Amino acid sequence: MPSRPFEILLVEDSPGDIWLTREILMQGPIPKNISVVTDGEQALDYLFQRGKFSGARRPDLILLDLNLPRVNGLQVLTQMKKDSGLRAITVVVLTTSEARSDINAAYDLNANCYIVKPVDLEQFTQAIRGIEEFWMSMAVLPTTLPPMGAEEAQAEPKASGTPAESNGSGLLGSKLRRRLMSPRLVRYPGRYAHSPVPGRRVGSRRFGGARS
């Protein structure tokens, strides 16, 4: 885990999804700063530190919608991956599009993960928490510091004949292998939202009651 807050750039034009994503992430255990831009043009200005974003912090992780005004998400990916200073940033595509052409295009442009936004509130929450659990805790990203003790572990390997869990053995190693071998396309097919606040909507998600 970094010794500073985790920097996230949320590229999303839906006010409801912005609010909900921020709420879920800020409830998580990892300290984080979340910056939000609402179209692809702003996303590129932020990443290239142009105009009002001249002092923007480099993100550790980008949550990128594809259906954006002005410049779409695939065009943002294209410009990012052309730049040597930006291409290593981890990008998780989080979008409503299930089109095979969009999925393939995103991976062709080296997106790290493609998640179809769940309609169901509970599954949407699970998806966002899963992003935090894996990409901000388990994975070591190019823009983060190495895990605490990693250098010491490399310099002083265990003297016993039992391989260390950090080399892929033991319970943690087997869990990591199972997680990393699973498909990167994640689809949540839920259709109804549930919440203790009946009748309230956030974006396309209804909090309780019948969905119209």
Residue frames as a rotation matrix with the C-alpha (Angstrom) as fourth column:
MET 1
0.578 0.816 0.000 0.00
0.816 -0.578 0.000 0.00
0.000 0.000 -1.000 0.00
PRO 2
0.007 -0.604 0.797 1.36
0.461 -0.705 -0.539 3.48
0.887 0.372 0.274 -0.84
SER 3
-0.509 -0.252 -0.823 2.50
0.857 -0.234 -0.458 5.74
-0.077 -0.939 0.336 1.98
ARG 4
-0.905 0.301 -0.300 0.20
-0.313 -0.950 -0.009 8.42
-0.288 0.086 0.954 0.53
PRO 5
0.044 0.983 0.176 -3.49
-0.314 0.181 -0.932 8.44
-0.948 -0.014 0.317 -0.43
PHE 6
-0.462 -0.083 0.883 -4.35
0.670 0.619 0.409 6.45
-0.581 0.781 -0.230 -3.56
GLU 7
-0.561 0.208 -0.801 -5.03
-0.447 -0.891 0.081 8.79
-0.697 0.404 0.593 -6.50
ILE 8
-0.366 0.556 0.747 -8.11
0.731 0.668 -0.139 7.90
-0.577 0.495 -0.650 -8.57
LEU 9
-0.822 0.227 -0.522 -9.40
-0.467 -0.794 0.389 9.66
-0.326 0.564 0.759 -11.68
LEU 10
-0.301 0.823 0.482 -13.09
0.535 0.564 -0.629 8.96
-0.789 0.069 -0.610 -12.31
VAL 11
-0.929 0.035 -0.369 -14.10
-0.323 -0.566 0.758 9.76
-0.183 0.824 0.537 -15.90
GLU 12
-0.596 0.801 0.055 -17.89
0.792 0.598 -0.122 9.65
-0.131 -0.030 -0.991 -15.87
ASP 13
-0.891 0.275 0.360 -20.71
-0.082 -0.880 0.468 11.85
0.446 0.388 0.807 -17.19
SER 14
0.073 0.955 -0.287 -23.63
0.329 0.249 0.911 10.42
0.941 -0.161 -0.296 -15.18
PRO 15
-0.216 -0.152 0.965 -24.19
-0.701 -0.663 -0.261 12.47
0.680 -0.733 0.037 -11.98
GLY 16
0.733 0.576 0.363 -25.87
-0.667 0.501 0.552 9.51
0.136 -0.646 0.751 -10.29
ASP 17
0.811 -0.479 -0.336 -23.04
0.401 0.873 -0.277 7.11
0.426 0.090 0.900 -11.08
ILE 18
-0.141 -0.857 0.495 -20.45
-0.017 -0.498 -0.867 9.70
0.990 -0.131 0.056 -10.00
TRP 19
0.084 0.249 0.965 -22.16
-0.907 -0.383 0.178 10.11
0.413 -0.890 0.193 -6.63
LEU 20
0.919 0.373 0.130 -22.65
-0.393 0.832 0.391 6.40
0.037 -0.410 0.911 -6.07
THR 21
0.565 -0.780 -0.270 -19.12
0.420 0.553 -0.720 5.42
0.711 0.293 0.640 -7.12
ARG 22
-0.257 -0.663 0.703 -17.58
-0.310 -0.632 -0.710 8.08
0.915 -0.401 -0.043 -4.86
GLU 23
0.362 0.487 0.795 -19.75
-0.900 -0.040 0.435 7.06
0.244 -0.872 0.423 -1.91
ILE 24
0.988 0.023 -0.152 -18.77
0.000 0.989 0.145 3.39
0.153 -0.143 0.978 -2.21
LEU 25
0.284 -0.958 -0.030 -15.07
0.432 0.156 -0.888 4.12
0.856 0.239 0.459 -2.68
MET 26
-0.222 -0.400 0.889 -14.88
-0.509 -0.730 -0.456 6.58
0.831 -0.554 -0.041 0.21
GLN 27
0.686 0.481 0.546 -16.39
-0.721 0.348 0.599 3.97
0.098 -0.805 0.585 2.53
GLY 28
0.744 -0.448 -0.495 -13.49
0.216 0.863 -0.456 1.62
0.632 0.233 0.740 1.70
PRO 29
0.825 -0.391 -0.407 -10.51
0.473 0.084 0.877 1.13
-0.309 -0.917 0.254 4.02
ILE 30
-0.085 -0.941 0.329 -7.80
0.991 -0.046 0.125 2.52
-0.102 0.337 0.936 1.74
PRO 31
0.085 0.070 -0.994 -7.07
0.223 -0.974 -0.049 6.29
-0.971 -0.218 -0.098 1.97
LYS 32
-0.311 -0.130 0.941 -7.75
0.933 0.146 0.329 7.85
-0.180 0.981 0.076 -1.42
ASN 33
-0.457 0.218 -0.863 -8.24
-0.222 -0.967 -0.127 11.07
-0.862 0.133 0.490 -3.35
ILE 34
-0.150 0.494 0.856 -10.89
0.857 0.498 -0.137 10.95
-0.494 0.713 -0.498 -6.07
SER 35
-0.658 -0.034 -0.753 -10.82
-0.288 -0.911 0.293 13.47
-0.696 0.410 0.590 -8.91
VAL 36
0.021 0.782 0.623 -13.79
0.627 0.475 -0.617 13.60
-0.779 0.403 -0.481 -11.30
VAL 37
-0.776 -0.078 -0.626 -14.05
-0.410 -0.691 0.595 14.78
-0.479 0.719 0.504 -14.90
THR 38
-0.024 0.952 0.305 -17.25
-0.107 0.301 -0.948 14.51
-0.994 -0.055 0.095 -16.91
ASP 39
0.939 0.290 -0.185 -16.11
-0.232 0.138 -0.963 14.22
-0.253 0.947 0.197 -20.53
GLY 40
0.659 -0.694 0.290 -13.21
0.738 0.671 -0.068 12.83
-0.148 0.259 0.954 -22.55
GLU 41
0.409 -0.504 0.761 -11.80
0.284 -0.722 -0.631 16.25
0.867 0.474 -0.153 -23.38
GLN 42
0.635 -0.133 0.761 -11.48
-0.701 -0.515 0.494 17.09
0.326 -0.847 -0.420 -19.68
ALA 43
0.914 -0.298 0.274 -9.92
0.112 0.836 0.537 13.68
-0.389 -0.460 0.798 -19.06
LEU 44
0.461 -0.777 0.428 -7.16
0.811 0.174 -0.558 14.37
0.359 0.605 0.711 -21.58
ASP 45
0.367 -0.308 0.878 -6.59
-0.210 -0.947 -0.244 17.88
0.906 -0.095 -0.412 -20.21
TYR 46
0.839 -0.029 0.543 -6.30
-0.540 0.080 0.838 16.38
-0.067 -0.996 0.052 -16.72
LEU 47
0.811 -0.521 0.267 -3.87
0.470 0.851 0.235 13.66
-0.350 -0.065 0.934 -17.78
PHE 48
0.165 -0.766 0.621 -1.72
0.865 -0.190 -0.465 16.02
0.474 0.614 0.631 -19.84
GLN 49
-0.047 -0.151 -0.987 -2.01
0.854 -0.520 0.038 18.74
-0.519 -0.841 0.153 -17.14
ARG 50
-0.691 -0.113 0.714 -3.40
0.598 -0.644 0.477 21.37
0.406 0.757 0.512 -19.48
GLY 51
-0.142 0.686 0.713 -5.32
-0.014 -0.722 0.692 24.55
0.990 0.088 0.112 -18.67
LYS 52
0.329 0.371 0.868 -7.13
-0.808 -0.366 0.462 24.46
0.490 -0.853 0.179 -15.32
PHE 53
1.000 0.008 0.002 -5.64
-0.008 0.887 0.461 21.01
0.002 -0.461 0.887 -14.68
SER 54
0.447 -0.894 0.013 -2.03
-0.383 -0.204 -0.901 22.24
0.808 0.398 -0.434 -14.87
GLY 55
-0.383 -0.611 0.693 -1.42
-0.886 0.031 -0.463 21.12
0.261 -0.791 -0.553 -11.27
ALA 56
0.659 0.748 -0.074 -3.32
-0.706 0.650 0.282 17.83
0.259 -0.134 0.957 -11.49
ARG 57
-0.093 -0.650 0.754 -1.86
-0.772 0.525 0.358 14.84
-0.629 -0.549 -0.551 -9.68
ARG 58
-0.531 -0.159 -0.832 -0.94
-0.715 0.612 0.339 11.79
0.456 0.775 -0.438 -11.74
PRO 59
0.475 0.788 0.391 -3.57
-0.879 0.404 0.255 9.10
0.043 -0.465 0.884 -11.06
ASP 60
-0.621 -0.564 0.544 -2.68
-0.602 0.788 0.130 5.62
-0.502 -0.247 -0.829 -9.86
LEU 61
-0.676 0.519 0.523 -5.94
0.597 0.802 -0.024 4.28
-0.431 0.296 -0.852 -11.30
ILE 62
-0.793 0.491 -0.361 -8.43
-0.600 -0.730 0.328 5.53
-0.102 0.476 0.873 -13.88
LEU 63
-0.417 0.783 0.461 -12.08
0.483 0.621 -0.618 4.44
-0.770 -0.034 -0.637 -13.89
LEU 64
-0.857 -0.114 -0.502 -13.12
-0.329 -0.629 0.704 5.18
-0.396 0.769 0.502 -17.47
ASP 65
0.223 0.941 0.256 -16.59
0.083 0.243 -0.966 5.29
-0.971 0.236 -0.024 -18.98
LEU 66
-0.599 -0.424 0.679 -16.75
0.670 0.199 0.715 4.80
-0.438 0.884 0.165 -22.76
ASN 67
0.058 0.738 0.672 -19.90
0.918 -0.304 0.255 6.75
0.393 0.602 -0.695 -23.60
LEU 68
-0.177 -0.265 -0.948 -18.58
0.708 -0.703 0.064 10.25
-0.683 -0.660 0.313 -22.97
PRO 69
0.891 0.445 -0.095 -19.34
0.285 -0.708 -0.646 13.67
-0.354 0.548 -0.758 -24.51
ARG 70
0.683 -0.568 -0.460 -16.86
-0.657 -0.752 -0.048 15.40
-0.318 0.335 -0.887 -26.83
VAL 71
-0.257 -0.784 -0.565 -14.19
-0.837 0.473 -0.274 12.69
0.482 0.403 -0.778 -26.76
ASN 72
0.751 0.638 -0.171 -15.25
-0.474 0.701 0.532 9.10
0.459 -0.319 0.829 -26.07
GLY 73
0.710 -0.432 0.556 -13.46
-0.465 0.304 0.831 6.68
-0.529 -0.849 0.015 -23.76
LEU 74
0.657 -0.481 0.580 -11.74
0.656 0.744 -0.127 4.73
-0.370 0.464 0.805 -26.53
GLN 75
0.606 -0.443 0.661 -10.27
0.307 -0.636 -0.708 7.97
0.734 0.632 -0.250 -27.90
VAL 76
0.709 -0.361 0.606 -9.03
-0.696 -0.495 0.520 8.84
0.112 -0.790 -0.602 -24.41
LEU 77
0.697 -0.437 0.569 -7.36
0.065 0.828 0.557 5.41
-0.715 -0.351 0.605 -24.21
THR 78
0.704 -0.415 0.577 -5.78
0.688 0.194 -0.699 5.90
0.178 0.889 0.422 -27.64
GLN 79
0.595 -0.471 0.651 -4.19
-0.225 -0.876 -0.428 9.22
0.772 0.108 -0.627 -26.65
MET 80
0.735 -0.297 0.610 -3.03
-0.629 0.038 0.777 7.86
-0.254 -0.954 -0.159 -23.29
LYS 81
0.700 -0.411 0.584 -1.33
0.275 0.910 0.310 4.79
-0.659 -0.056 0.750 -24.70
LYS 82
0.709 -0.474 0.521 0.57
0.490 -0.199 -0.848 6.88
0.506 0.857 0.091 -27.26
ASP 83
0.535 -0.465 0.706 2.27
-0.568 -0.816 -0.107 8.82
0.626 -0.344 -0.700 -24.46
SER 84
-0.108 -0.691 -0.714 5.26
0.173 0.695 -0.698 7.23
0.979 -0.199 0.044 -22.76
GLY 85
-0.881 -0.268 0.391 4.51
-0.282 -0.366 -0.887 9.01
0.381 -0.891 0.247 -19.48
LEU 86
-0.249 0.895 0.369 0.88
-0.955 -0.164 -0.247 7.87
-0.161 -0.414 0.896 -19.31
ARG 87
0.010 0.358 -0.934 0.72
-0.698 0.671 0.250 4.43
0.716 0.649 0.257 -20.92
ALA 88
-0.722 -0.364 -0.588 1.60
0.095 0.790 -0.606 2.58
0.685 -0.494 -0.536 -17.71
ILE 89
-0.702 0.516 0.491 -1.33
-0.703 -0.392 -0.594 4.01
-0.114 -0.762 0.637 -15.71
THR 90
-0.894 0.413 0.173 -3.85
0.392 0.909 -0.141 1.32
-0.215 -0.058 -0.975 -14.81
VAL 91
-0.671 0.711 -0.210 -7.19
-0.738 -0.612 0.286 1.80
0.074 0.347 0.935 -16.58
VAL 92
-0.768 0.572 0.288 -10.38
0.427 0.793 -0.434 -0.01
-0.477 -0.211 -0.853 -15.58
VAL 93
-0.817 0.575 0.040 -13.15
-0.273 -0.448 0.852 0.52
0.508 0.685 0.523 -18.13
LEU 94
-0.740 0.656 -0.150 -16.45
0.436 0.298 -0.849 0.84
-0.512 -0.694 -0.506 -16.24
THR 95
-0.822 0.365 -0.437 -19.28
-0.564 -0.621 0.543 1.27
-0.074 0.693 0.717 -18.74
THR 96
0.051 0.929 0.367 -22.77
-0.556 0.332 -0.762 0.21
-0.830 -0.165 0.533 -19.72
SER 97
0.271 0.064 -0.960 -21.66
-0.958 0.117 -0.263 -1.07
0.096 0.991 0.093 -23.12
GLU 98
0.269 -0.130 0.954 -21.75
-0.269 0.941 0.204 -4.83
-0.925 -0.312 0.219 -23.62
ALA 99
0.895 0.093 -0.436 -20.83
-0.441 0.053 -0.896 -4.56
-0.061 0.994 0.088 -27.31
ARG 100
0.688 -0.663 0.295 -18.16
0.582 0.747 0.322 -7.07
-0.434 -0.050 0.900 -28.28
SER 101
0.427 -0.537 0.727 -16.56
0.622 -0.409 -0.668 -4.41
0.656 0.738 0.159 -30.52
ASP 102
0.618 -0.178 0.766 -16.12
-0.500 -0.841 0.208 -2.06
0.607 -0.511 -0.609 -27.53
ILE 103
0.879 -0.284 0.383 -14.73
-0.191 0.526 0.829 -4.85
-0.437 -0.802 0.409 -25.34
ASN 104
0.564 -0.686 0.461 -12.20
0.813 0.559 -0.162 -5.93
-0.146 0.466 0.873 -27.96
ALA 105
0.465 -0.371 0.804 -11.24
0.310 -0.783 -0.540 -2.35
0.829 0.500 -0.249 -28.80
ALA 106
0.810 -0.135 0.570 -10.61
-0.545 -0.529 0.650 -1.52
0.214 -0.838 -0.502 -25.14
TYR 107
0.718 -0.570 0.399 -8.30
0.125 0.669 0.733 -4.52
-0.685 -0.476 0.552 -24.70
ASP 108
0.515 -0.539 0.667 -6.57
0.825 0.098 -0.557 -3.78
0.235 0.837 0.495 -28.03
LEU 109
0.413 -0.318 0.853 -5.79
-0.092 -0.947 -0.308 -0.36
0.906 0.049 -0.421 -26.53
ASN 110
-0.459 -0.734 -0.500 -4.33
0.322 0.386 -0.864 -2.08
0.828 -0.558 0.059 -23.43
ALA 111
0.205 0.582 0.787 -7.09
-0.784 -0.384 0.488 -1.40
0.586 -0.717 0.378 -20.92
ASN 112
-0.776 -0.595 0.211 -6.34
-0.583 0.549 -0.599 -3.44
0.240 -0.588 -0.773 -17.80
CYS 113
-0.803 0.588 0.099 -9.90
0.436 0.692 -0.575 -4.54
-0.406 -0.418 -0.812 -17.13
TYR 114
-0.760 0.646 0.065 -13.40
-0.341 -0.482 0.807 -4.16
0.553 0.592 0.587 -18.62
ILE 115
-0.832 0.532 -0.159 -16.44
0.419 0.414 -0.808 -4.14
-0.364 -0.738 -0.568 -16.33
VAL 116
-0.487 0.786 0.381 -20.03
0.281 -0.272 0.920 -3.82
0.827 0.555 -0.088 -17.51
LYS 117
-0.816 0.173 0.551 -21.87
-0.533 -0.592 -0.604 -1.61
0.222 -0.787 0.575 -15.02
PRO 118
-0.744 0.618 -0.252 -24.45
0.660 0.740 -0.134 -3.57
0.104 -0.266 -0.958 -13.05
VAL 119
-0.286 0.750 0.596 -27.98
-0.099 -0.642 0.760 -2.14
0.953 0.158 0.258 -12.95
ASP 120
0.615 0.488 -0.619 -28.61
0.480 0.391 0.785 -3.78
0.626 -0.780 0.006 -9.58
LEU 121
0.639 -0.330 0.695 -27.44
-0.556 -0.822 0.121 -1.53
0.532 -0.464 -0.709 -6.74
GLU 122
0.776 -0.334 0.536 -26.08
-0.340 0.493 0.800 -4.36
-0.532 -0.803 0.269 -4.62
GLN 123
0.612 -0.552 0.567 -24.06
0.731 0.668 -0.140 -5.78
-0.301 0.500 0.812 -7.51
PHE 124
0.623 -0.397 0.674 -22.82
0.181 -0.765 -0.618 -2.31
0.761 0.507 -0.405 -8.48
THR 125
0.710 -0.334 0.619 -21.57
-0.702 -0.409 0.583 -1.87
0.058 -0.849 -0.525 -4.92
GLN 126
0.723 -0.428 0.543 -19.90
0.136 0.858 0.495 -5.29
-0.678 -0.284 0.678 -5.08
ALA 127
0.665 -0.466 0.584 -18.19
0.697 0.108 -0.709 -4.36
0.267 0.878 0.396 -8.36
ILE 128
0.587 -0.441 0.678 -16.74
-0.297 -0.897 -0.327 -1.09
0.753 -0.010 -0.658 -6.99
ARG 129
0.672 -0.344 0.656 -15.59
-0.664 0.113 0.739 -2.78
-0.328 -0.932 -0.153 -3.79
GLY 130
0.768 -0.391 0.508 -13.99
0.466 0.885 -0.023 -5.52
-0.441 0.254 0.861 -5.88
ILE 131
0.643 -0.541 0.543 -12.04
0.307 -0.468 -0.829 -2.88
0.702 0.699 -0.135 -7.81
GLU 132
0.526 -0.444 0.725 -10.71
-0.761 -0.626 0.169 -1.46
0.379 -0.641 -0.668 -4.54
GLU 133
0.763 -0.186 0.619 -9.93
-0.333 0.708 0.623 -4.88
-0.554 -0.682 0.478 -3.09
PHE 134
0.666 -0.508 0.546 -7.93
0.688 0.701 -0.188 -6.06
-0.288 0.501 0.816 -6.08
TRP 135
0.449 -0.497 0.743 -6.45
0.615 -0.431 -0.660 -3.01
0.648 0.753 0.112 -7.82
MET 136
0.420 -0.274 0.865 -5.77
-0.462 -0.885 -0.056 -0.91
0.781 -0.376 -0.498 -4.72
SER 137
0.589 -0.161 0.792 -4.78
-0.761 0.220 0.611 -3.62
-0.272 -0.962 0.008 -2.27
MET 138
0.671 -0.289 0.683 -3.64
0.181 0.957 0.227 -6.87
-0.719 -0.029 0.694 -3.89
ALA 139
0.673 -0.394 0.626 -2.13
0.702 0.074 -0.709 -5.58
0.233 0.916 0.326 -7.13
VAL 140
0.017 -0.724 -0.690 1.11
0.486 -0.597 0.638 -3.59
-0.874 -0.346 0.342 -7.23
LEU 141
0.839 0.421 0.345 0.61
0.507 -0.372 -0.777 -0.82
-0.199 0.827 -0.526 -9.77
PRO 142
0.141 -0.861 0.489 3.35
0.867 -0.131 -0.481 1.00
0.478 0.491 0.728 -11.72
THR 143
-0.030 -0.131 0.991 2.63
-0.034 -0.991 -0.132 4.31
0.999 -0.038 0.025 -9.97
THR 144
0.895 0.349 0.279 2.51
-0.285 -0.036 0.958 2.97
0.344 -0.937 0.067 -6.42
LEU 145
-0.035 -0.909 0.415 5.32
-0.990 -0.025 -0.137 2.31
0.135 -0.416 -0.899 -3.97
PRO 146
-0.390 -0.128 -0.912 6.38
-0.186 0.981 -0.059 -1.33
0.902 0.146 -0.406 -3.40
PRO 147
0.692 0.686 -0.224 4.62
0.048 0.265 0.963 -3.12
0.720 -0.677 0.151 -0.53
MET 148
0.441 -0.516 0.735 6.18
-0.885 -0.388 0.259 -2.62
0.151 -0.764 -0.627 2.89
GLY 149
0.273 -0.439 0.856 8.92
-0.497 0.698 0.516 -5.16
-0.824 -0.566 -0.028 3.52
ALA 150
0.985 0.155 0.070 9.25
-0.025 0.536 -0.844 -6.17
-0.168 0.830 0.532 -0.14
GLU 151
0.486 -0.870 -0.088 12.87
-0.592 -0.253 -0.765 -5.02
0.643 0.424 -0.638 -0.43
GLU 152
-0.137 -0.540 0.831 13.83
-0.967 0.253 0.005 -6.76
-0.213 -0.803 -0.557 2.80
ALA 153
0.581 0.433 0.690 12.14
-0.317 0.900 -0.298 -9.97
-0.750 -0.045 0.660 1.66
GLN 154
0.949 -0.276 -0.154 14.16
-0.087 0.241 -0.967 -9.93
0.304 0.930 0.205 -1.56
ALA 155
0.189 -0.952 0.242 17.41
-0.761 -0.298 -0.577 -9.20
0.621 -0.076 -0.780 0.24
GLU 156
-0.677 -0.391 0.624 16.87
-0.724 0.508 -0.466 -11.86
-0.135 -0.768 -0.627 2.95
PRO 157
-0.025 0.687 -0.726 15.10
-0.620 0.559 0.551 -14.93
0.784 0.464 0.412 1.53
LYS 158
0.687 0.371 0.625 13.80
-0.725 0.400 0.560 -17.51
-0.042 -0.838 0.544 3.99
ALA 159
-0.360 -0.930 0.071 16.46
-0.932 0.362 0.027 -19.93
-0.051 -0.056 -0.997 5.14
SER 160
-0.174 0.344 0.923 14.08
-0.297 0.875 -0.382 -22.92
-0.939 -0.341 -0.050 5.42
GLY 161
-0.932 -0.204 0.301 13.26
0.174 0.477 0.862 -25.20
-0.319 0.855 -0.409 2.52
THR 162
-0.042 0.987 0.154 9.63
0.857 0.115 -0.503 -24.05
-0.514 0.111 -0.850 2.44
PRO 163
-0.592 -0.172 0.787 9.00
0.670 -0.648 0.362 -21.53
0.448 0.742 0.499 -0.36
ALA 164
-0.861 0.267 -0.433 7.66
0.107 -0.738 -0.667 -18.17
-0.497 -0.620 0.607 0.78
GLU 165
0.047 0.974 0.224 4.00
0.723 0.122 -0.681 -17.35
-0.690 0.193 -0.698 0.10
SER 166
0.297 0.031 -0.954 5.11
-0.354 -0.925 -0.140 -14.24
-0.887 0.379 -0.264 -1.78
ASN 167
-0.734 -0.593 -0.331 6.51
-0.544 0.221 0.810 -16.61
-0.407 0.774 -0.485 -4.46
GLY 168
-0.301 0.720 -0.625 3.06
-0.837 0.114 0.535 -18.04
0.457 0.684 0.568 -5.12
SER 169
-0.590 0.092 -0.802 2.84
0.235 0.970 -0.062 -20.91
0.772 -0.225 -0.594 -2.64
GLY 170
-0.914 0.250 -0.320 0.56
0.319 -0.044 -0.947 -21.33
-0.251 -0.967 -0.040 0.36
LEU 171
-0.088 0.996 -0.012 -3.03
0.852 0.069 -0.519 -20.17
-0.516 -0.056 -0.855 0.80
LEU 172
0.253 0.165 -0.953 -2.47
-0.100 -0.976 -0.195 -16.56
-0.962 0.145 -0.231 -0.31
GLY 173
-0.701 -0.607 -0.374 -0.57
-0.444 -0.039 0.895 -17.67
-0.558 0.793 -0.242 -3.42
SER 174
-0.788 0.444 0.427 -3.30
0.590 0.742 0.319 -20.07
-0.175 0.503 -0.846 -4.49
LYS 175
0.224 0.892 -0.393 -5.97
0.654 -0.437 -0.618 -17.38
-0.722 -0.119 -0.681 -3.98
LEU 176
-0.018 -0.313 -0.950 -3.98
-0.416 -0.861 0.292 -14.92
-0.909 0.400 -0.115 -6.08
ARG 177
-0.933 -0.354 0.060 -3.52
-0.108 0.433 0.895 -17.47
-0.343 0.829 -0.443 -8.86
ARG 178
-0.381 0.865 0.326 -7.25
0.871 0.454 -0.189 -18.18
-0.312 0.212 -0.926 -8.95
ARG 179
0.381 0.544 -0.748 -8.07
0.305 -0.837 -0.453 -14.46
-0.873 -0.055 -0.485 -9.06
LEU 180
-0.207 -0.573 -0.793 -5.52
-0.552 -0.601 0.578 -13.67
-0.808 0.558 -0.192 -11.78
MET 181
-0.952 -0.160 0.261 -6.53
0.089 0.672 0.735 -16.64
-0.293 0.723 -0.626 -13.93
SER 182
-0.059 0.994 0.090 -10.20
0.662 0.106 -0.742 -15.62
-0.747 0.015 -0.664 -14.00
PRO 183
-0.010 0.102 0.995 -11.50
0.953 -0.300 0.040 -13.73
0.303 0.948 -0.094 -17.10
ARG 184
-0.855 -0.392 -0.341 -10.88
0.482 -0.842 -0.241 -10.01
-0.193 -0.370 0.909 -17.05
LEU 185
-0.627 0.726 0.283 -14.30
-0.261 -0.537 0.802 -9.20
0.734 0.429 0.526 -18.51
VAL 186
-0.905 0.353 -0.235 -16.69
0.352 0.315 -0.881 -8.88
-0.237 -0.881 -0.410 -15.60
ARG 187
-0.613 0.768 0.186 -20.45
-0.213 -0.388 0.897 -8.77
0.761 0.510 0.401 -16.26
TYR 188
-0.913 0.407 -0.037 -23.11
0.118 0.176 -0.977 -8.29
-0.392 -0.896 -0.208 -13.63
PRO 189
-0.801 0.565 0.198 -26.54
0.292 0.080 0.953 -9.12
0.523 0.821 -0.229 -15.12
GLY 190
-0.586 0.605 -0.539 -28.72
0.694 0.032 -0.719 -7.82
-0.417 -0.796 -0.439 -12.27
ARG 191
-0.488 0.494 0.720 -31.82
0.563 -0.452 0.692 -5.85
0.667 0.743 -0.058 -13.15
TYR 192
0.588 0.789 0.178 -33.31
0.315 -0.426 0.848 -4.57
0.745 -0.443 -0.499 -9.87
ALA 193
-0.497 -0.738 0.457 -31.95
-0.128 -0.458 -0.880 -2.34
0.858 -0.495 0.133 -7.11
HIS 194
0.454 0.594 -0.664 -32.55
0.613 0.332 0.717 -2.82
0.646 -0.733 -0.213 -3.42
SER 195
-0.668 -0.641 0.378 -32.05
0.166 -0.624 -0.763 -0.29
0.725 -0.447 0.523 -0.66
PRO 196
-0.459 0.496 -0.737 -33.52
0.879 0.135 -0.457 0.59
-0.128 -0.858 -0.498 2.74
VAL 197
-0.625 0.276 -0.730 -34.57
-0.121 -0.958 -0.258 3.96
-0.771 -0.073 0.632 1.22
PRO 198
-0.180 0.587 0.790 -37.70
0.784 0.570 -0.245 3.09
-0.594 0.575 -0.563 -0.84
GLY 199
0.709 0.664 0.238 -38.46
0.634 -0.452 -0.627 4.99
-0.309 0.595 -0.742 -4.00
ARG 200
0.539 -0.560 -0.630 -35.15
-0.361 -0.829 0.428 6.84
-0.761 -0.003 -0.649 -4.31
ARG 201
0.895 -0.262 0.362 -33.18
0.446 0.476 -0.758 6.72
0.026 0.839 0.543 -7.55
VAL 202
0.249 -0.866 -0.434 -29.49
-0.286 -0.494 0.821 7.29
-0.925 -0.081 -0.371 -8.21
GLY 203
-0.734 -0.430 -0.526 -28.84
-0.606 0.065 0.793 7.43
-0.307 0.900 -0.308 -11.94
SER 204
-0.259 0.614 -0.746 -30.58
-0.669 0.442 0.597 4.39
0.696 0.654 0.296 -13.46
ARG 205
-0.686 -0.089 -0.723 -30.68
0.331 0.846 -0.418 2.57
0.649 -0.526 -0.550 -10.12
ARG 206
0.175 0.829 0.531 -33.81
-0.412 -0.429 0.804 2.66
0.894 -0.360 0.267 -7.96
PHE 207
-0.868 -0.451 0.208 -33.42
-0.335 0.223 -0.915 2.38
0.366 -0.864 -0.345 -4.20
GLY 208
-0.825 0.534 0.184 -36.19
0.162 0.536 -0.828 -0.04
-0.541 -0.653 -0.529 -3.26
GLY 209
0.046 0.950 -0.310 -39.73
-0.388 -0.269 -0.881 -0.43
-0.920 0.161 0.356 -4.51
ALA 210
0.467 0.201 0.861 -40.79
0.610 0.632 -0.478 -1.53
-0.640 0.749 0.172 -7.97
ARG 211
-0.582 -0.757 -0.296 -38.64
0.204 -0.488 0.849 -0.44
-0.787 0.434 0.438 -10.86
SER 212
0.461 0.819 -0.342 -40.51
-0.107 -0.331 -0.937 1.55
-0.881 0.469 -0.065 -13.49
